[in-house]
Amino acid sequence: MKILTWNINGIRAARRDKSLKAILDSLEAEVICLQETKVTRDMLDEVTAIVEGYNAYFSFSKVKTGYSGVATFCRDAVTPVAAEEGLSSVLTPQPSIGCYGDNKSFTPEELEALDAEGRAVLTEHVLSNDKTVVIINVYCPRADKENKERVNFKLDFYRLLEERAKKLFKSGRHVIVLGDVNTAHKMIDHCDPDEKDLFNANPGRQWLNRFLLPVDVTSDSSLTCNDTAALHNEREPCFIDTFRYFHPAERGAYTNWCTVTSARQTNYGTRIDYIFADFELVKKEFVDCVTRSDIDGSDHCPVVATIKTDFKGASKPPLLCTKFMPEFAGKQQKLKSYFVSKAEQPRSSSQPSLSCSNGETKELKSFLKRSASLEDEKPKVKRQKCGVTKAPCPPKRDLLTFFSKSSKSIPGDREVSKASDASKSLLNSSRGSDDKFLLKAGQSSLEKQTREEIPCDHPVTCQDPPQKRKCEAALWKNILTGPRPAPLCKGHKEPCVLRTVKVKGPNQGKQFYCCAKPQGHSSNPQARCNFFEWVNK
């Protein structure tokens, strides 16, 4: 059986080329955990919420539209026995999984804020040996080191995640934590790491070092979970990075690349998507864990773990399942249901009733009759004929006729030619001899240039439509020079690309030229060179 995690970077964007069912089927996994779905409750449509052969569990952002969000899709054969949204109990008034841990260090407002961005969904499954497994699907926050508020928010989220995982493990369950953790753990997981001391000083990496057992410890197959916990400062639970457990020295196994710089072409990325699990479960059940960089569709790639034992499927999905949402369960109520008298409602109806007197009932019936007729009839807007007649418009003049020297007047252009003659006489009378000489020189130069540039015997009076378009294009090309051509980069002697600074600061909004090649190591000849040039306006 396979468990998969993937930051899909917008579940609606992923459906542009094929259906969501086709995407899920192509992943060939029983439990599919997606992050950064970028949908809120009001944006969720039926084709996303209800997929044939799967049951889905979503967590939505409550603070921003088109932001964050996670979803877990389980095949019907492995339907979970319980499901919850969020790491704390704030979003779950009737807990089905429980085990929230000691969260006294957080205020109620902090817990609400940590779960308000839709970053966690938990599902509980039963193995064939009746052992339970809780899968925690998380999308951990990203934070720039300059933004101290978001850095603290990210660390609080890590701390809350660790507390929940520890409590679940101590309750006798196996625990799998997977998703986009937004931190590259070791230097081997980063394409271009900082100096070792600076790299390891990152607070997110320090948390991962505390939360996970070292790879060299877990590689000893004779050790048990209790042994490794004793070696690791007697900390429990003892979670491990399952990919590094099976592939401790593999390099270039990245899961995230910058799309702006096309860094995926040169594999210039980071490994920030993980599947963590308690050591005992990995030793007994896990067969392998791999990255699937061959799967496109996002700036991330999936990570897939294979385990020996299948999950037992529950007879009925948990209440968090999207198919039980009122908007998808056929329980939406219409406005007129609120005005139906109690006597007229069917006994089995669960809609709200309204008891009325006889006179009020007649008024309500007439109101309902009018509202029903308004619902059935579509508004018909009739266009009224106006008695105003428009004056005929003069024929449109094109660019060629504008430069015409022909004495023949175009029908409808008599007034224009008169005005032109009047303006010329006014110009000649008001200017001196020098101005007249410049005007004549300019006209003769334009006529000469037009005759040379346009491949036509009669460029101005040409009536052949294809030839006329060529003439006009040549004229426009003569007038409009177009943007400045991009400079050539010094490394590859190829045209550069134009970029805009989006990072906040003094240069935000400024444009610059850089090499068009994908980002990569300087030793790679197919990677971009260090050419850089500001656009001077």
Steps between C-alpha positions, in 0.01 A plus 500: 500500500622851419470829687579816303556865587510783244488878512272545199522883494132556424256213458289694247802585287596132491161417342553711188630216285319200653245415767588465867405132491745444213772677701434295814484174307829575325676537838422133577480543877235400756540809722581829321582804712504835319623836624448859383163424344422876495124458538269629769165348596304728267734418207471122535296350217339158474749353252778571751314404815350173375726281286377156400688228685639736767390671821651844567583707810584871464633774723441855374667830575275730700721806470569539127344389170700280263759429768643194674261206557554123518295200388523124553344265243455136602385224270169350608677172582708677770236738642625636836316433824542860621608840369567842648597847382779693670770416754311636800143445613387847386346376172368171641222548757439121508844337471516158339878450515590715802839497676579872470784507750595771744433831326502718811792698360267630226222750556155423350558779247833348394346155452220648295748690280719191445203298376330784311718469188382148410832322546416158649265204447520179705362161394504182711534160335504140618762249387409139437666413833254740669773753581385857429697755298437876503613692190562870563491690169665840553599806300746679728531878469769666293679794659768741383770543761446877490137458608536414869125477554459224237816324622348478848170384349682224310686383811175499702342284230793256522465488878125435481556228237761328717275511806210340313719230342659412834163473673358274229808277512485468877133399476608178326446604138749504216550848357596621151573871451523598135475805276684817411714584803656807328849433641789309344633285784863426408753658265456201269137607460591844360646584157698799626528499880666768711807439710446209737469703820265753342295226334455304823412816696164520321224461766298266277796264458565507872141388559539218244818389676303470825194339346681238286746229587842522330543294184809324633301380803204369302726315254582246773235233435559330836373796699141524620297814540570518874874458437508786252296719730753444776783592266317814394498676837222266622246686291175349377354450252782391273406619150725450199528637148386193303669607176839534669441170681496320164728741305742654754757631251297579186571844361284715276177349637320834502125557518469875434638729227458867405272522196597861416861398434409160346726342762338159459679455166836504678369336823592808701260457791436397859344205683228644722223237458526209741339187637588460868388196700568344838798266492307188600252539212781556248689190610190277489298634208694733268649355182635816334461876464584682176468842336312518169667783310361353176151625592435856380213739569642701790818663626521199736512129426332218695663283766369141521537245779419130456387288796435127526157490662180647359264716700156365584221704349232640731136435410419873506723808458546739796281810522783723376468338156406756235206296373321575829524877448147643460579654162597158361259276694179637340390673820506859381179684594310743281360830621135394467557212745525758780144624428316167476250446782558214738187316382619507138848360572559126449555306821847385396617851416773647715451853369399778741124552533281803555151473650258772390137598536255455210531859382880493521509166318304647205742791478799268516350276231452797269854616577640155422298487177645833389856404601470165318381671184791742526744208534357320195480799270817648365502877471440608144650829401352657187696747304293803414532659162605859510393758246842658488679454171878511486683701243703286260859467614775593258700205371799399712837617381798269521866576542573500126236761421638717780830527315331531159613777262235421242275787396206262465259548785372196681119489532398642832839665551423836336458672835824348626697615195353852533604515862844373405540769232386766742750386762780496243423858389484610863834332566662663195372845593608476861848358456808650345690383193716267704194313630366465145829356385507248787141396436570436129817310580320282753218418259736409216714289733193307627375441145841380386535267799151362446574422133825324595358293789168382351530232229214634290476708179219709645555481874248760602210406275554122513160328519617135519424401866809276557732750338330781691569326829867460406520868417342602829727263695804654335378848590437409863842334519647824373323703767516266803847367570387255775672411828871479541634153413618293797876497556705183460630330812877476524509130585288354217473795257122451492214753549420566863160498668332797665416464871339725762604527865208386717674490838414792725778754519650800320520310169145362500339546159827562315574291192822325408645262242650163591607181324210300356648162595352309801653558841765251605852448630770721352689189388209396277543650148125464439419713804458876493807724509537791740409769245291782651400840364249754626253646249575870455183690417 
